[in-house]
Amino acid sequence: MHVSPLMASITLDRQHSLPLYRQLYGEIRKAILGGQMLPGMQLPPSREFCLALDISRQTVLNAYDQLLAEGYLRGSVGQGTFVNEDLPAQVQTRKSRDVQMTDSVVAQEQRGVSRRGSRYIDPRGSTRFHEGPVRAFRVSMPDLGLFPFDVWARLEARHCRHHKGQLGYGDPAGYRPLRELLAVYLKAARGVNCTPEQILITSGSQQALYLLSTMLLDVGEQAWVESPCYRGTTAALHAAQAQMCLVPVDTEGMDIAYAAGHFPDAKLVFVTPSHQMPLGMTMSLQRRMALLEWAQQNAAWIVEDDYDSEYRFGSSPLASLQSLDTRQCVIYVGTLSKVLFPGLRLGYMVLPETLREPLIQGKSVIDKHTAVMPQMVLADFIAEGHFGRHIKRTRKIYAERQACLVNCLRRVLDDELECGAQDGGLDLAVYFKKNRDEERIIQAGLALGLELRGLSHYVGIPGQAGRTASHPSGLLLGFAALDVAEIERSVMLLASVFKNDQ
């Protein structure tokens, strides 16, 4: 019996879990797409396949039926089965197919993401940093061992048992009871003036920054940002194709006079007035009032990023910038990741009335709504007093840890490092007293198990308007996730890094 080249090239595995007819279908399909079988070519009769491959005729017929249904073959009873002539031109010959595939792959590699998509890629490199187990001195990391996960699990289990249909699609603005509780909490703790209707729950504060950057700015419009500044803010503005205007900070916070003089046409301001990120100073009342006056006169929006205001040591948390706003030009952004645990991914915005509906609709386009179950659990966590108790407890512990870090640094590294603002937060900025290479210090620390971040990490994206602040180079040291013993041990390791960097 004559064996056609097609039948000779087909191999079937009888031990495979895939049925034989599916294997045969795949082999014939591959031959057609690879150009081994040209349009119009007749396939061997089913009986020849049976004999050549030692399979049943029904197996062949099932494979043919599938290929006929998908348009690879055409045929009728008594006339034979043929490769469909109407197949796309790229399967005419193997050679042309190979050429086209090569050209296609090259074009795909050259094309990559769109110009708009490339704006989501930070030109300074990846913003990913937190990887693996917590190490000293990981920044912006609370101590997860202090969180009452047993309480959280009990509340979550209760909602799983008695959800009463609340786990379907929800309000894009967020779970109503949670928004009501946040409105009360923000009024009492931060002086924020708002109703539950003004609160929009987001998937972390990063989503809020992205929404505001893309929905309040047109391409090329200007936004003031502090220099240095949180990378998540500059990343969002870069994605929005905005022009970032770098505004230096000093001991009173953002330099409003410099910004107003150099960038009078800005439409948006991003600021961290309660605890500047990353240097830690608090914006003075005079600067706050000047910023509000400028924004009101220039019809600009202010985004107040209040990322860790709960942790202020030595005094009560300051009233928010939003609480001083009489013209509804401040958008208040908060996060619960620093207070509870970062994996929760819950944040919120307090919106002026005119922005409420547009931002809710924008949020619904991105992800419909933030996960409902965590919102319901958090609402109970707040209502039953666990939230307040957790903040009170961790504020005391973090204050002790910051004091320990400062004392250790002054005792062991006083000739190398100067401690920055110590009003609160989860991190401490320290400045080099001598001429040191940040990257070399970071790599040497990494070799000893220390996770260090340089202040240069927070500089503006190259090519933006304005100038960077004239502060010395240094490090941002996270202390909240470390107990006192680990802080003392880690400072000694850090001291050895400087000692060896000669």
N, C-alpha and C positions, 0 to 999 in steps of 0.2 A: 504493500500500500504506500502510495506517495504521501509524504509528510510535508505540508507547507511550512515555509519559514515562520509563519505566525505560530503554528502549533508547536514547532520546535523550540520557540522562545518562551513558551508558557510553562511555568512551574507552579504546582499546587501542593500545599502542605496539608496532608490529611490529619496531622496532629494538632493543627491550629484550631482555635475556638471559632474562627470565622467560617461560616458555611462555604462549601466548595463552589456553589454557584456565585457567591459574592466574590470569591477569589478570582474566578474565571472572568466575571464582569470587570473586575479591576484590571486584570491583565490586558483584556481587549481594549478597554478604555485608554489605558496607558499607551498601547500601541497606536491608537488613533491620534491621541494628542501629541505623541512623540513623532509623528510623521512616518511611522513604519507602515501604516495602512492609509492609503490616500483616498480622498473622496471618490466614490463610484466603484471602489474595489469590492469584489464579491467575497463574502466569508465562506469558509468550507461548510458543507452540509453538516447538520447536527450529528448525523451518524458517524461521519469521519472523526469528529471531535471525540465522540464516545470511545471509539476504538483507539485513537492515538493517545488519549489521556486516561483511558481506563476509568471512565466515569459514566454515570447514567445519562440517557438522552434527556431526561427531565431536568437534570442539572444544567445542561447546555441550553435547553429551551428557556429556563428561568433566567439565565444570564442574558440571553438574547432579548427576552421580553423587557428586562430592566433597561438595556441599552436602547431598545426601540422607544420606550416610554420617555427616556431623557433626550431623544433626538439624535443620538450618535449613529443609529442605523435606520434603514428603511427597508421594507420588504413586504411580501405577501405570500400566502400559501401557494406553492407550486412554482413560484418565480424566483426564489432565492432571497438571500439577505445581503444587503450592500451597505457600505459606509455612506452615510448621508452626504450628498453633494452640496447641501446648503450649509455645511459647517463653516465657521469663520475662516478667513483667508490664512490666519496664522498657523493653521494645522495642515496646510497644503503639502508641505514637505518638511522632513525632519531638519534639513539644512536651514531652511528659512525660519523654522520654529526656533532653532538654536540661536540663530543670529538675532531674532527678535527678542528672545528671552534675555540674551546677553545685553542688548541695547536697553531693554526694559529695566534690568537690574541696575545698570550703570546710571540710567536716568533717575531711578528711584533713590539711589545713594546720593546722587548729586542734588536732587531736589530737597530731600529732608523735610523739615517742617516748613510751614509758610512763613512769610515775613512777620505776620502777626503772631504766629506761634512762637517764633524765635524770641519775642519780647518776654515770654514766660521763662526764659533761660537767663539766669543772672550772669552777666559777663564777668563777674569776679569769681565765679565758680559756684559749686553746689552750696545751697544753704543748709543741707543736712549736716547735722553735727552729733546729736545724741544717738549713740549706737552702743549696744552691749550694756553690761551691768553699770550701775552708777559708780563713778569714781570721783575722787577729789581732783579738781574743783569744778565740777559740772555746773554750768550756769542755769539760772531760772528753773531749778529743780527742787520742788518741795520734798519733804521726807515722807515717803509713802508709808513708812512704818508707823507714822502717827495718825494715819487716817483710820476711822472706825469702819473698816470694811464689813465687819460682822453686822453692824447696824444697817449699812447700805444693802447688804445681801438680804436681810430680813425684810426691808421695805420693798425691794425689788421682787422678792418671792410673793409678797402680799399682792402686788399689782398683777403678777402673772396669774395668780389664782382668781382675782376679782377685777379683771380689767373692764368688764361690762361694755364691751364693744369699743373701747377707747383706743384700740391698737390698729385701727384702720388709718386711712389718710387723714392727716390733721391740718390745722390752720397753718398756713405758711408763716404767720407771725409768731407762732409758738403756742405752747400749752397755756391756756388762759390762767389757771390757778397759779402757775409759776410766775407769769408776768405780774399778777396781782401782788404776790409776795415780794418780788424783786422791787416793785414800785415803792412798797412800804420800807423795805430794807435800805434802798438807795436814798430815800428821803431822810431816814434816821441817821445813817452812817456817813453819807457823803453830801447831804444837803441838796441832792438832785431833785428838781421840780419836774414831776412827770405823772402821767396817768398810765395805767396798764396798756392802753391803746397805743401809746407812743413807744412801747418796748417791742423790739424785734429780736427774737432768739436766733442766734446764728451757730454754725458749726465751728465754734472757736472764734476768737477775735480776728484771726487771720482772714476768715471769710468776710467779716465786716469791713476790714481794710480794703479788700479786693472789690467788694460791692461799691464802696464809696469812691474809690479811685476810678472805676470804670463808668459809674453812673453820674458822677458829678463833674467830670472833666471831659472835654473834647480833646482830640489828638492835638498835641502841641501846647495845650494850655498849661499855665504855670501853677506849681504847688510849692509852698514853703515846707521844708523839712529841716529838722535840727541836724547839726553836724558836730559830733557823730550822731548816728540815728539807728534805730532798730531795723535790721535787715528785712524783716517782713513788710515794713512800710515801703521801703524803696523798691522791693521786688514787685509789690502791687502797682506802684506808680509806673515802673518800667513796663509792666505788662499793659497798662492803660495808655502807653505812648505819650505820657505827660512829660512836661519839662520840669525836672526837679531843681528847685532853687535852694542851694545849701546855705543855711543860716547858722553862723557860729553861736555857741553857747558860752556863758561865763558863770560866775557864782550865782547869778540871779536867773539863770535859765536862758531861753532863746532871746537873742538880741533883736528886739522888735524894731528899734530905730534903724539898724542896718538893713533888715529885711524890707521895711517900708521904703527906704531910700533907694535900694537896688532893684527891688522887684515889686513895683507898685501895681502891676496888672495881675497879680496872682489871684486865682479863684478859690484856692483851697489851702488850708494850713493844717499840717499834722504836728501835734505837740504832745509831750508827756509832762505836764506841769507839776504834778504831785511828786514825781520821782523820775527825773530825766534818765532815759535809757541811752547809753549805759553808765553815764557818769554819776548819777544819783542825786544831783542837786534839786532843790525845789524852786519853782518859779516864784519870784517875788510878787507881792500884791500890785506894785506899780507896773510891772511888766504885764501882769494879767489884765489890768484895766486898760493898758495901752493896746494890747492885742484885741480886746473886745471892741474898743473904740474904732480901731482901724478896720476890723472886719465889718462892723456896722456901717461905716462910711463908704466902704468899697463893695458892699453886697457880696462878701466872701463868706465861705463856710469854714468853721474851725472844727477839726476832729480832735477831741480830747481823749487820748489813749490812757486810760487809768488802770494800767495793767497789774499793779500789785499794791494799791493804796491801802489795803487792809493791814499791811505789815509796816506800820510806822512805829518806831521805838522811841520811848522817852516822852511822847506826847500823843494826844488823840489825832486820828487822821484829819488832814486838812479838808475844808470844804472844797467841793469840786469847782472847776472853772465854770461849768454849766450853771451852778447855783448863782453866779454873778451875772448871768446873761439875761438881759431884759428884752432882747429883740429876736430871740429864737434863731441864733446863728451858730450855736454850738451843738455838735453831735457827740454825745457821750458814748464811748466804747469801753466795755468791760469784759473780763474773762473770769471763768471759774476754774481754769486749769491750774493756776498758781495756788489757789486756796484749797482745792480739793485734790485732784490728780489729773495730770496732763492728758491721759488717755480718755478722759470724759468728753473732751472736745465740745464744750458748751461755752458760748459767749453771748453777748447781747449788745444791742445799740439802743440808746434813747434818742428818738428822732424828733425834730421839729415837726409840727403838724403838716406843713406843706410837703415834707419828704416821706411821710408815713406810707401812703399808698404806693407811690412809685418804688420805694425800696422793698416793700413786701412783695410786689409783683416781680421785681428783679430777683429776689431771693427764691421765689417759686420756680423761676426758670432754671436756676443752678441745680437745686436738689429737692424741689417740691416743698420739703420742710425738713427741719432737723429731727433726728430720731426722737420719737415720742416717749419711749420707755424711760430713758435717762431723765427727761424733763419731769415726768410724773414722780419718779423716785426723789429727785432733787426738791420738788415742791414739798413733799412730805418731810424730807430731811430738814428743810428750813422751818416748816410749820411746827415741827415737834421740838425745835430748839437745838438740834444737833449741830446745825451750821454755826450758830453763834458760839456755842461751847467750843467747837473745833477751832474757830478763829482765835478765840481768847487763849486757848491752850497753846496753839502753835506760835502765836505772837510772842508769848513769854519765852518759849524755848528758842525760837529763832533769834530773839534779842540776846539771849545768853550765848548763843553760838557766834553771833557777830562780834560780841565783846571778846570772846575767847580768841577769835581770828585776829582781831586788831591787836590785842595784847601780845599774842605770839609773834606777829609780824614786827611789832615794835621792839620786842625783846631779841629776836633772832635776825631780822633783816632790816633793821632801822637804817643802816648805811646804804641799803640798796633800793628800798621801796618806800614811797609816801602814800599813806592811805587817803582815799578820797572821801566824799560825803558819806556820812553814817546815819542818816535820818531813818533808814528802814530798808525794806526790800529783802530779796533772797540772795543778792550778790553784792560784792564790794569792788569798786574800781581802785586799782593801785597803780602808781606811776613810777617809772624807772628814774632813779636819781642820777644814774650814770648812763653813759652811752651804751645801750644794749640792743642787740638784734632780736626783735620780738620772735621771729620765726625760729631762730636758733634756740631760744629759751623754750619755746613751745615743744619743739622736737626732742630736746633733752629731757624735758619733763615727761613727755609721753613714754620715753624709754624707761622711766622709773615708775610708770603707772599713774601719772598725773594728767588730768584732762584740762589743759590750759587754753584760754582764748584770749588773743591779743585785742587791744582796743582798735587796732587798724581794721579788724573785722567789721567795724561799724562805720567806716568812712563811706562817703557817697560814691555812687557809680561814676566811673571816669567819664569826662566829657560834659558833666552837668554844670549849670551855672552856679556862681557863688564860690565861696572858699571854705575850706575845712577849718575847724577850730584849731587854735594854736596851743592845744594841750600837749603835754609830753606823751611819748609812747608808754605803753604799760600793759596791764592784764586786767581782765574781769574775772574775779574769783567767786564761784558759787560756794556758799557755806551751809545753806539750809538743810541739805540732805545728809550732812555729816555730823556725827556726835562729837563731843568735846575731845575725846581721846583720839579720834581720827583726824580732827583738825590739827591737834598738836603734832601728831606723827607726820601729817602731810606737809606742814610748814617746815619741819626739819628736812624732809625730802626736797622741798622747794629751795631751801637754803643751800643744799648741796649742789643743786643745779647752778645757782649763781656762783658758788665757790669754784666750780669746775669750768665756768665760762670766762676764762681769762685770756 
